[in-house]
Amino acid sequence: MNESVGVIILTCNRLKLLKITLCKVLAQTHKSIQVLVVDNHSQDGTREYLDLMDNIEKIYLSENTGPAGGFYEGVKYFAEKTNVDYVWMMDDDFFPFDSCLEILLNSTNDKTVVFPYIREKDFATRRMPGWWGVLIPMQVIKHVGYPRKDFFSGPRIRNT
C-alpha cells in the first residue's frame, strides 16, 4: 500500500485539541502522508505554535470562513499543488487511533468515499461523522469539485 494521502486538519482557536490531533495523525501506521493545517483565523497562539513546526504545511486564513471555507482551501491546495491519491479531512477534535488511516485505505478504492465510525465520550457511535475523518479519493474530487465555500453563513447572532 503506497497511496499518498493529504491530511487536512481544520482549526480555529483550539490549540490544545490541535496538538493532540497532530500527534495522532503523525503517529499513523500509514506513513505516506502530507499534513496541512488550515487555521481559520485563530487568536489563541495557534499560528505561533505552527510556525515552529517544519514537518507540516500551513494555510493561515485572514478571517474565519467556517468549515466549508477552510476545507475548500485545503482541498484546493492538495488538488492544485500536489499529486496525492486521497485527501483525509478532519477537524481539530478528531483523534484517530494509530491504524485508522490504514484501515480506511484498505476499505476504499479510487471511487469510494469512506469514513471511520466515531466513538463519542459516552461510547456512543456516530455513523454520520461530518468532517471527522472522511477519506476522499482525489479522483472523486476532480470529478465532483471542491467543497462549496459559500455554505458558511458566518457566525450566528441571537437577539435576546
C-alpha positions as CSV (number, residue, x, y, z in Angstrom):
1,M,0.0,0.0,0.0
2,N,1.8,3.1,-1.2
3,E,-1.1,5.5,-1.7
4,S,-0.2,9.1,-0.8
5,V,-2.6,10.9,1.4
6,G,-3.0,14.7,2.0
7,V,-4.3,15.3,5.5
8,I,-6.3,18.4,6.1
9,I,-6.7,19.5,9.7
10,L,-9.0,22.5,10.2
11,T,-8.6,24.5,13.3
12,C,-9.9,27.7,15.0
13,N,-8.9,28.8,18.5
14,R,-8.5,25.2,19.9
15,L,-4.7,24.9,20.1
16,K,-4.9,22.2,22.9
17,L,-7.0,20.0,20.8
18,L,-5.0,20.6,17.6
19,K,-1.8,19.5,19.4
20,I,-3.5,16.1,20.2
21,T,-4.8,15.7,16.7
22,L,-1.4,16.4,15.2
23,C,0.2,13.8,17.5
24,K,-2.4,11.3,16.5
25,V,-2.1,12.0,12.8
26,L,1.7,11.9,12.8
27,A,1.7,8.6,14.6
28,Q,-0.4,6.8,11.9
29,T,0.9,3.4,10.7
30,H,0.4,4.6,7.1
31,K,3.4,6.9,6.6
32,S,2.8,8.3,3.1
33,I,1.1,11.4,4.3
34,Q,1.4,15.2,3.8
35,V,-0.1,17.1,6.7
36,L,-1.7,20.5,6.1
37,V,-3.2,22.6,8.9
38,V,-5.8,25.2,7.8
39,D,-6.0,27.9,10.5
40,N,-9.4,29.6,10.3
41,H,-8.1,32.8,11.8
42,S,-7.2,31.6,15.3
43,Q,-6.3,34.2,18.0
44,D,-5.0,31.8,20.7
45,G,-1.3,31.3,19.7
46,T,-2.0,28.6,17.1
47,R,0.0,30.4,14.4
48,E,3.0,30.9,16.7
49,Y,2.9,27.2,17.6
50,L,2.5,26.0,13.9
51,D,5.3,28.3,12.8
52,L,7.7,26.2,14.9
53,M,6.7,23.0,13.0
54,D,8.7,22.2,9.9
55,N,7.1,18.8,9.1
56,I,3.6,20.2,8.2
57,E,2.2,22.7,5.7
58,K,0.1,25.6,6.9
59,I,-2.5,27.9,5.5
60,Y,-3.4,30.9,7.6
61,L,-6.8,32.4,6.7
62,S,-7.4,36.2,7.3
63,E,-10.9,35.5,8.5
64,N,-13.0,32.7,9.9
65,T,-14.6,31.1,6.8
66,G,-16.1,28.2,8.7
67,P,-15.7,24.5,7.9
68,A,-16.7,24.9,4.2
69,G,-14.3,27.7,3.5
70,G,-11.4,26.0,5.4
71,F,-11.8,22.7,3.8
72,Y,-12.2,24.4,0.4
73,E,-8.8,25.9,0.8
74,G,-7.3,22.6,2.0
75,V,-8.7,20.5,-0.9
76,K,-7.7,23.2,-3.4
77,Y,-4.2,23.1,-2.0
78,F,-3.8,19.3,-2.4
79,A,-5.6,19.3,-5.8
80,E,-3.5,22.0,-7.3
81,K,-0.1,21.7,-5.6
82,T,0.4,18.0,-5.0
83,N,-0.1,14.6,-6.5
84,V,-1.8,12.9,-3.6
85,D,-4.2,10.0,-4.2
86,Y,-6.5,10.7,-1.3
87,V,-7.5,13.6,1.0
88,W,-8.2,12.8,4.6
89,M,-10.3,15.7,6.2
90,M,-10.8,16.4,9.9
91,D,-11.5,19.0,12.5
92,D,-9.0,19.7,15.3
93,D,-11.0,17.5,17.7
94,F,-10.7,14.2,15.7
95,F,-8.3,11.9,17.5
96,P,-7.8,8.8,15.2
97,F,-6.2,5.7,16.6
98,D,-2.9,4.7,15.1
99,S,-4.1,2.4,12.3
100,C,-7.2,4.4,11.4
101,L,-5.9,5.7,8.0
102,E,-4.5,2.3,7.1
103,I,-7.9,0.7,7.7
104,L,-9.7,3.4,5.7
105,L,-7.3,2.9,2.8
106,N,-7.9,-0.9,2.9
107,S,-11.7,-0.3,2.8
108,T,-11.8,2.0,-0.3
109,N,-10.8,2.4,-3.9
110,D,-10.3,5.5,-6.2
111,K,-14.1,5.9,-6.5
112,T,-15.3,5.4,-2.9
113,V,-15.5,7.9,-0.1
114,V,-15.2,6.3,3.4
115,F,-15.2,7.5,7.0
116,P,-14.5,5.9,10.3
117,Y,-17.0,5.1,13.0
118,I,-16.8,7.8,15.6
119,R,-16.9,6.9,19.3
120,E,-18.1,9.7,21.5
121,K,-17.1,10.2,25.1
122,D,-20.1,8.3,26.3
123,F,-19.1,5.4,23.9
124,A,-22.0,6.0,21.6
125,T,-21.1,5.5,17.9
126,R,-21.8,8.3,15.4
127,R,-22.5,7.0,11.9
128,M,-22.5,10.3,10.1
129,P,-19.3,12.0,11.3
130,G,-19.4,15.1,9.1
131,W,-15.8,16.3,8.8
132,W,-14.4,13.8,11.3
133,G,-12.0,11.7,9.3
134,V,-13.7,11.4,5.9
135,L,-11.3,10.0,3.3
136,I,-12.0,11.2,-0.3
137,P,-10.1,9.9,-3.4
138,M,-8.6,12.6,-5.5
139,Q,-10.4,11.1,-8.5
140,V,-13.8,11.9,-6.8
141,I,-12.6,15.5,-6.0
142,K,-11.6,16.0,-9.6
143,H,-15.0,14.7,-10.8
144,V,-17.2,16.5,-8.2
145,G,-15.2,19.6,-7.4
146,Y,-14.1,21.4,-4.3
147,P,-16.3,21.8,-1.2
148,R,-18.6,24.8,-1.6
149,K,-17.1,27.6,0.5
150,D,-20.3,29.6,0.3
151,F,-22.0,27.1,2.6
152,F,-20.7,29.1,5.6
153,S,-23.1,31.8,6.6
154,G,-20.9,33.3,9.3
155,P,-21.4,33.5,13.0
156,R,-25.0,33.3,14.1
157,I,-26.1,36.2,16.3
158,R,-29.1,35.7,18.6
159,N,-31.1,38.7,19.6
160,T,-32.2,38.3,23.2
